[in-house]
Amino acid sequence: MIDLRSDTITKPTRGMLETMFKAEVGDDVYGEDPTTNYLEE
């Protein structure tokens, strides 16, 4: 069970961590974040 009351209670699983480490990130203000760009299309 995942407790979503607070971000300090729920610890990420190995799969969550792997996904976060693989995520492409960038500055959304300068149009450099591919996920934000995709969602805004």
Backbone as ProteinMPNN parsed JSONL, in Angstrom:
{"seq_chain_A": "MIDLRSDTITKPTRGMLETMFKAEVGDDVYGEDPTTNYLEE", "coords_chain_A": {"N_chain_A": [[0.837, -1.175, 0.0], [0.503, 2.221, -0.786], [1.087, 5.172, 0.867], [-0.225, 8.213, 0.502], [-0.417, 10.534, 1.963], [1.661, 12.188, 2.665], [4.755, 13.305, 1.272], [6.915, 12.545, 2.709], [6.44, 10.19, 3.943], [5.942, 7.972, 2.217], [8.152, 5.825, 0.678], [10.117, 5.646, -2.255], [9.903, 2.937, -4.588], [12.22, 0.524, -5.98], [11.758, 0.427, -8.724], [10.474, 2.89, -9.141], [12.558, 4.655, -8.502], [14.438, 3.964, -10.49], [13.06, 4.786, -12.763], [12.878, 7.549, -12.286], [15.597, 8.242, -12.381], [16.155, 7.761, -15.042], [14.649, 9.576, -16.385], [14.142, 12.172, -18.749], [15.015, 15.467, -18.342], [14.59, 19.034, -18.141], [14.702, 22.629, -18.394], [11.606, 23.979, -18.129], [10.721, 26.562, -18.653], [12.401, 27.559, -20.609], [11.743, 25.88, -22.625], [13.005, 23.406, -22.648], [12.32, 21.014, -21.464], [11.413, 17.853, -22.222], [9.136, 16.328, -21.497], [7.279, 18.19, -20.494], [7.011, 19.725, -22.805], [5.824, 17.84, -24.502], [3.375, 17.383, -23.16], [2.234, 19.882, -23.441], [1.7, 20.086, -26.115]], "CA_chain_A": [[0.0, 0.0, 0.0], [1.228, 3.481, -0.841], [0.46, 6.21, 1.684], [-0.015, 9.472, -0.214], [-0.694, 11.697, 2.812], [2.819, 13.069, 2.713], [5.896, 12.801, 0.507], [7.961, 12.077, 3.625], [6.054, 8.878, 4.469], [6.094, 6.947, 1.191], [9.496, 5.709, 0.107], [10.018, 5.136, -3.62], [10.361, 1.578, -4.859], [13.359, 0.467, -6.897], [11.252, 0.787, -10.046], [10.253, 4.336, -9.157], [13.869, 5.307, -8.541], [15.031, 3.742, -11.811], [12.343, 5.644, -13.701], [13.288, 8.935, -12.035], [16.971, 8.444, -12.842], [16.179, 7.688, -16.497], [13.79, 10.623, -16.945], [14.765, 13.316, -19.409], [14.529, 16.693, -17.712], [15.144, 20.29, -18.619], [14.015, 23.821, -17.901], [10.374, 24.157, -18.893], [10.579, 27.964, -19.05], [13.152, 27.728, -21.85], [11.303, 24.877, -23.588], [14.001, 22.341, -22.687], [11.839, 19.808, -20.793], [10.667, 17.117, -23.232], [7.836, 15.886, -20.997], [6.416, 19.37, -20.488], [6.743, 20.067, -24.204], [4.88, 16.842, -25.005], [2.068, 17.624, -22.551], [1.701, 21.156, -23.916], [1.346, 19.995, -27.546]], "C_chain_A": [[0.887, 1.245, 0.0], [0.437, 4.525, -0.066], [0.776, 7.562, 1.061], [-0.311, 10.71, 0.63], [0.459, 12.681, 2.809], [3.958, 12.462, 1.91], [7.021, 12.324, 1.407], [7.653, 10.703, 4.189], [6.362, 7.774, 3.465], [7.509, 6.968, 0.624], [9.373, 5.12, -1.292], [10.551, 3.712, -3.729], [11.571, 1.651, -5.788], [12.928, 0.89, -8.303], [11.01, 2.275, -10.191], [11.574, 5.076, -9.281], [14.52, 5.171, -9.909], [14.376, 4.652, -12.85], [12.743, 7.1, -13.529], [14.687, 9.204, -12.572], [17.073, 8.459, -14.362], [15.409, 8.829, -17.16], [14.61, 11.741, -17.588], [14.172, 14.576, -18.79], [15.213, 17.909, -18.322], [14.334, 21.431, -18.047], [12.777, 24.069, -18.751], [10.178, 25.593, -19.371], [11.273, 28.213, -20.386], [12.796, 26.671, -22.894], [12.237, 23.693, -23.7], [13.54, 21.046, -22.02], [10.951, 19.025, -21.755], [9.285, 16.659, -22.759], [6.848, 17.046, -20.985], [6.047, 19.759, -21.91], [5.707, 19.122, -24.799], [3.476, 17.11, -24.468], [1.421, 18.907, -23.06], [1.3, 21.134, -25.389], [-0.137, 19.726, -27.725]], "O_chain_A": [[1.895, 1.303, 0.704], [-0.749, 4.732, -0.322], [1.924, 8.006, 1.09], [-0.443, 11.81, 0.093], [0.247, 13.887, 2.938], [4.111, 11.241, 1.87], [7.995, 11.752, 0.917], [8.503, 10.103, 4.846], [6.969, 6.761, 3.815], [7.992, 7.998, 0.153], [8.6, 4.184, -1.497], [11.513, 3.334, -3.06], [11.899, 2.714, -6.313], [13.646, 1.621, -8.986], [11.302, 2.861, -11.234], [11.697, 6.013, -10.07], [15.085, 6.13, -10.434], [15.054, 5.217, -13.708], [12.929, 7.812, -14.516], [14.943, 10.26, -13.15], [17.97, 9.093, -14.917], [15.512, 9.023, -18.372], [15.623, 12.188, -17.05], [12.952, 14.723, -18.726], [16.275, 17.808, -18.935], [13.384, 21.212, -17.296], [12.881, 24.337, -19.948], [9.531, 25.816, -20.394], [10.784, 28.993, -21.204], [13.459, 26.567, -23.926], [12.268, 23.032, -24.737], [14.29, 20.07, -22.006], [9.852, 19.475, -22.078], [8.353, 16.611, -23.562], [5.706, 16.895, -21.419], [4.893, 20.086, -22.187], [4.811, 19.559, -25.521], [2.501, 17.072, -25.219], [0.195, 19.008, -23.106], [0.635, 22.055, -25.864], [-0.612, 19.619, -28.856]]}, "name": "protein", "num_of_chains": 1, "seq": "MIDLRSDTITKPTRGMLETMFKAEVGDDVYGEDPTTNYLEE"}
